[in-house]
């Protein structure tokens, strides 16, 4: 009995010593509480419904946690070393894939069913924390600036930032808008998605469709696209505008919006303004069956469009 008590006392001493000597770890698979705190300094006004976290251990294990709201909360982890990715999980049009690896996990906009374009991504917020060490007496981790934070209260502070872009499109002073039954637009030149750990984009030259509201009183079209967009030098962006008239005729016009995107002061919230658009009048002959025809009407092209397309799928 005395020997057993001595063994227990020895184990307790080793655990106490580990708080001062981090290379001495208590054996077993006991889990320790880690408190996640999300700080929104980089994304003021963000209010996601919840956050998802992936913790990748140095031995290849992966643990997933879902935390409601934007503030954070406690999780349980065994002692060990980890890398972490966190993102808001309230965007049904964004798919997170290759979650088995810290260097492979990525986000991408879902493809619209039956169409060669991407759905509205929305605003995706993301944060990574590398070189996390969980011990019985606290947490150590590397911050974004490379400094090491040693927290005896087992707190990890994350600073999510926007990684997608919201493009707000306003087309005003439109001539001929009274004859428009509906309008839509496609932004071309965006990326398909982005790797989360290093923010590198992939799948360039993709496109995203979105409807436009038609305000005949103010002669204005408005619409919003949420996309993955690098905004890097050399990238070209085009707004393809489609309008359908009351007589069933549909027109498409391509507009270069590269300067507005590249020169925007806020690359994750870009306002695109187009002034003085002139829409062709009704009565233009319909295109021949089986193909499109070019017409010389302020750069517009007549196309065959199914105006009964269900807009809700976008």
N, C-alpha and C positions, 0 to 999 in steps of 0.2 A: 504493500500500500504506500509505504514511504517513497519507494522508487517511482511509483506512478505519479505521485504528487510532484516529485522533483522534475519529471519529464514535462508535466503540464506547465510548471513554473518556468522551465527553460524555454518552452515554445512562446510563452507570453513575453519573456524578455526579448526574444528575437523579434517579435512583432513591434515592441516598443522601440527597439533599436532601429527598425526600418524607417521610422519617421525622421531619423537623423542621417541614415546611410541608405540612400535610395537603391543601391545595388543589392541590398539584402531584402528579399521579398518573402512575404508569408506564403506558405504553400497552400494548395487547394484551389478551388474555382469560385471562391466567394466573390459576390458582386458588390460594387460600391456605388453610392449615389453620386451622380455628376449633375450639376445644375446648369442648364443651358439658358443663356440670356441673349435675346436678340436686340441689338441696338440699331436703330433706323436712321442714324445720322446721314447716311449716304442716299437714303430714299425717303425723304421727309414726306409724310402724307400717305405712305403705304399702309394698307390695312388688309392683309391677306387673312383668309379664313383659317388657315393652318399651315404648318411647316412639316416637311419630311426630312429626316436626317439619315444618312448612311455613314456608319463607322467601319473603317477597313483596318483590320489588325495586321501586324507585321507578318503573321503566319498565314495570311490569306483569307481569314474568316471575315464575314460581312454581317453586320447587324443593322436592321432598319427600325426607325422610330418615327411615329407620327405624333405631333404635338398640336393641339387645337390653339387657335388664336395666333397672335403675333408676338407675344411677350416672351415665350419660352416655357421651360418647365423641367422637372427632374427626370433623369433616366438612370438605368442601372447598367454598369459595365464591369467585367472582370478586370483585375489589374493587368496592365500591358500597354503597348504602344499602338497608336491609331492615327489615321488620317480621316478627316470628316468632310462631307459635302452636305449642305443644307439648301433647300429651295421651297418656295411656296407650292402647295399641292392643290390649289383651287382653280387650275386651268385645265378644263377637260379637253381642250384642243391641242395641248402640248403633251407629247409622249416622251417619257424618260426611259431610256433603254441602255443595255450593256452595263447594268448596275453591279455586276460582279467584280468590277475593278475600279479603283480610284482614278486611274489614268484613262479609263475607257468610258465611264458613265457620260451620257450625252443627252441633250434635250433637242427635240425637233418638232416642228409644227406638223400636225396630221394632214395627210393628203385628203382633199375633198373627194368623196366617193364618186367614181366615174368621171373625174375631171383632172386634168393635168395642172393642178395648182394647189396651193397650201391654204389651210383654214386660218382664221383669225387666231393668232397665238396669245394675245393679251400681254400683260406685263409680268415677266418672269423675274423674280428676285432670287439671288443665289449668293452663297458664302462658302468658302472653304477654310479649314483650319488644319494645318499640317503639324506633324511631329508632336502629337498629344501623348502624354504619359500619365496613365491613371495608376495611382498608388494608394495604399491604405490610409494615407494621411494627406491626400490632396492631389491636385492636377497641375502638370506643367505642360505648356504648349507654346508653339511658335506663332507669333502674330504676323500680320501681313508685311510689316516693315522689317521683319527678320529678327526682332527682339524676342526674348523668351520671357513668358509670363509664368511665375510660380505662385499658384493660388492654393493656400491651405484650406480654403473653404470649398474647394472642388467646384469652382465656377469657370465656365468657358463662355467668353463673350464673343458673339458673332456679329458681323456688320454686313448684312445683305445689301446688295446693290443691283440695279437694273441691268439685265443683260439682253433683253429684247428692246425693240423700239416701237413707239406708237407714232404713226404718221396720220396727222389730221389734215384732210384735204378739203379745201374750200375753193370752189369755182364760182365767181360772182360776175355780175354785170353781163349775164348771158342773154344774147339776142336770139329770139325764136323759142324760148323755153315754154311758151304757152302750148306748143304742139307736142311736148314730150309726155309720154305716158309713164315711163320709168327710165332710170339710168343706173349704171354700175361702172366699176373701174377695176383695173388690175395693175398692180405694181410689179414691174419686172426688174430683175437684177439682184434680188435679195438672196440670202443664204437659206439652206434647208434647215440648218440647226447649228448647235454649238457644243463643244466639249466643255464640261463644267469645271474641271480642275485647272485648265489653262486658258479658257475662254476663246480657243481657236474655232473659227467657223468652218463649215464644210457644206458641200452641195450648192455651189454658187450658181447664179443665173437661174434661180427658181423664180416663181411668181405667186402672188397672193391676190385673190379676188375679194371684193367687198362691195356691198350695195351702196348707192348714193341716195340721199333724200332729195326730193325735188320741191323747192320752194318757189312757186311761180310768182307770188307776190313780191318777193325780194330778188327774183331772178338769180337764184343761187342753188348750187348743188353742194351737199356736204356728206362726208363719209370718213370712216376711221379704219386703218389697217394696223394690226399688231404683228410685227415681223421680226425675224432674225436678220439683222443688217450690219455689215461690218463697217460701212462708211469709210473704208480705206481708200487711199489714192489709187486712181485707175479704174475704179468701179463705176459703171454706167447704170443709171436708173431711168426707167421709162414708165409713164402713166398712160395706160391704154384705156381710153374713155369710150364707153358704149352707151348710146342713147337709142331708145325706141319711140317712134312717133305714133300718134293715135291711128294712123292709117295702116300700121303694121310694118312700115319701113324701119330698118335699123341701120345705124351708122357707127363706125369705129374711127377714132382718131388717136394717133400716138403723140405724146407730149414729153419732151425731155425735162425731167425734174432733177437731174444730177446736181446742178449748182445749188438748188435750195437744200438738198440733203447734205451735201458736202460742206456747205457754209453755215449750217445751223449752229446756233450757240448752244443748243441743248440736243445732242445727238440721240438721246433716248426719248425725246418728246419733240418731234419735228412738225412744224406747221408749213404746209405746202399750199400756196395761194396762186391761183391762176385767174387772170383778169381778162374780161372782154371776149369771151368765147361766142362764136357765131354758129348756130345750129342750122343746117339746111331746112328749108320749108317742106311741108308735106306735098305729095304729088310727084316726087321724083320716081321714075319707073323702078319697079322691083328688079332685083338681080335675076339672071336666068337660072333655071333649075339646075342644080348640080355644081354651082360654082359662084365665086364672088366676082364683082367687077369693080374696077377703079373708077372713081368719078372726080372731076376737078371742081370740088365744092369746098374751098378753104381747107384742103388736105384731108377731107373726110373720105371714108371708103364705105360703100354699101355692103352689108353682109346679111346673111340669113341667120336670124336668132330666134330661138324658141322662147317667146315672151312669157310662156306659161311655166317656165322652169320654177320649181319650188325653191324659193329663196331661203327657206328656213334651214336647208341643209348646209348653208355656209355659216 
